[in-house]
Amino acid sequence: MKLSIVTLTFNNFDELRYTRLSIPENYPEVESVIVNGGRCQKTEKFLHENHQGTFISDPDKGISDGFNKGIALASGKYVMLLNSGDILLEPSYLDYAISYLDQNPEIAFCHADIYFLHPEKGRVYHKPKGRFPGMPYNHQGMVVRKSVYEQVGGFSLEYRFTMDLDWVCRATALGMKGHYYPKAVVEMDGNGVSTTQEGLSMIEAMKVSLKNKSIGGLSGFVELSIVILKIYTKRFLVRLGLYKINKPEINTLE
């Protein structure tokens, strides 16, 4: 196999089904690796009767642990992390990333833009951020050499939400270089823990950035502090009934 797509699922069968349906089955060089950390009977039945690929059903210690298990199971030369609920919009990107990485051994990974289904703003186009704080790469659009995970190490179990930011910081510190594909290739589900626990996620991002000395100096610290303040101020106003969260109608696939 050239590429392994690792998908985590935890008692969310419908989201897992959407993700799997978005991945074409006629790609002989692509394998699906599913890490099931829950006890959903529909998921278990699907994995044993319908899933064409590798899977493991085993309680984990969080998202980082699930990622690490999936990467360890992957037989591909390259790895993509596409969680249940995320949808692959551009299957041709898989061919592109495989071909580019095959031809450019000095490049550690390919990365691309994504759509994010924000619970308030709707479908938002996300380009990678040019500097810290924040993700310089959208990890849902990253196709990474498996050997790079061996060099950088796995995802840290220390973090509940921003393990991807920590991993990117460590990869950047080691001089790993990526290649940018300027198109949205994935639609990211906006109901994950990094969104539902946004305030805690941003505080953890602060810790990660400070630990890895990638906060972006005083300006970065202030910028992230303001973001955290806004999140908790809005939450306080919601509790007082002074702010109403409007959930937009989202057409997930155009």
NORGINOR-V892188 format. One record per pair of residues at least 6 apart in sequence whose ideal C-beta (glycine too) atoms are under 7 Angstrom apart, sorted by the first residue. I is the first residue (numbers start at 1). J is the second residue. Records with the same first field share a line. If there is no record, write none. Layout:
I = J + J
This chain:
1 = 29 + 31 + 75 + 76
2 = 29 + 76 + 77 + 78 + 98
3 = 29 + 30 + 76 + 78 + 80 + 94 + 98 + 143
4 = 31 + 33 + 74 + 75 + 76 + 79
5 = 23 + 30 + 32 + 33 + 80 + 82
6 = 33 + 35 + 67 + 70 + 71 + 74 + 79 + 81
7 = 16 + 19 + 32 + 34 + 82 + 83 + 84
8 = 35 + 37 + 63 + 66 + 67 + 70 + 83 + 84
9 = 16 + 34 + 36 + 38 + 43 + 84
10 = 37 + 38
11 = 38 + 39 + 40
12 = 84 + 85
13 = 40 + 42 + 43 + 46
15 = 84 + 85 + 189
16 = 43 + 84
18 = 85 + 87
19 = 82 + 84 + 85 + 86 + 87
20 = 32
22 = 87 + 88
23 = 32 + 88
24 = 91
25 = 52
27 = 94
29 = 98
30 = 94
31 = 53 + 54 + 75 + 76
32 = 51 + 52 + 53
33 = 53 + 54 + 70 + 73 + 74
34 = 47 + 51 + 53 + 55
35 = 56 + 66 + 69 + 70
36 = 43 + 47 + 55 + 56 + 57
37 = 59 + 60 + 66
44 = 57
47 = 55 + 57
54 = 73
56 = 69 + 73
60 = 66 + 69
61 = 157
62 = 157 + 160
63 = 163
64 = 155 + 156 + 157 + 159 + 163
65 = 157
67 = 81 + 155
68 = 154 + 155
71 = 79 + 146 + 149 + 154
74 = 146
76 = 146
77 = 145 + 146
78 = 97 + 98 + 101 + 143 + 144 + 145 + 146
79 = 144 + 146 + 149
80 = 142 + 143
81 = 139 + 140
82 = 88 + 140 + 186
85 = 189 + 191
86 = 140 + 186 + 187 + 188 + 189
87 = 186 + 187 + 252 + 253
88 = 185 + 186
89 = 184 + 185 + 186 + 187
90 = 183 + 185
93 = 112 + 181 + 185
96 = 181
97 = 110 + 143
100 = 110 + 179
101 = 107 + 110 + 143 + 145
104 = 179
106 = 177
107 = 177 + 178 + 179
108 = 144 + 145 + 148 + 171 + 176 + 177 + 178
109 = 142 + 143 + 144 + 145 + 148 + 178
110 = 143 + 178 + 179 + 181
111 = 128 + 137 + 138 + 141 + 142 + 178 + 180 + 181
112 = 138 + 141 + 181 + 183 + 185
113 = 125 + 126 + 127 + 138 + 141 + 182 + 183 + 184
114 = 126 + 138 + 140 + 141 + 184 + 185 + 186 + 187 + 188
115 = 123 + 124 + 125 + 184 + 187 + 188
116 = 124 + 126 + 188 + 190
117 = 123 + 187 + 188 + 189 + 190 + 250 + 252
118 = 124 + 190
119 = 190 + 195 + 247
120 = 245 + 246 + 247
122 = 248 + 250
123 = 250
125 = 184
126 = 138
128 = 135 + 136 + 137 + 138
129 = 135 + 136
131 = 216
132 = 209 + 214 + 215 + 216 + 220
133 = 205 + 209 + 215 + 216 + 220 + 223 + 224
135 = 164 + 165 + 168
136 = 168
137 = 168 + 178
139 = 164
140 = 186 + 188
141 = 185 + 186
148 = 171 + 176
151 = 174
152 = 167 + 170 + 171 + 174 + 176
153 = 170
155 = 163 + 167
156 = 163 + 166
159 = 166 + 204 + 208
160 = 204
161 = 193 + 194 + 197 + 200 + 201 + 204
162 = 201 + 204 + 205 + 208
165 = 205 + 208
166 = 208 + 212
169 = 208 + 212 + 214
170 = 212
173 = 212
187 = 252
194 = 201
198 = 231
199 = 228 + 231 + 232 + 235
202 = 224 + 227 + 228 + 231
203 = 228
205 = 224
206 = 224
209 = 215
215 = 221
234 = 243
237 = 243
238 = 245
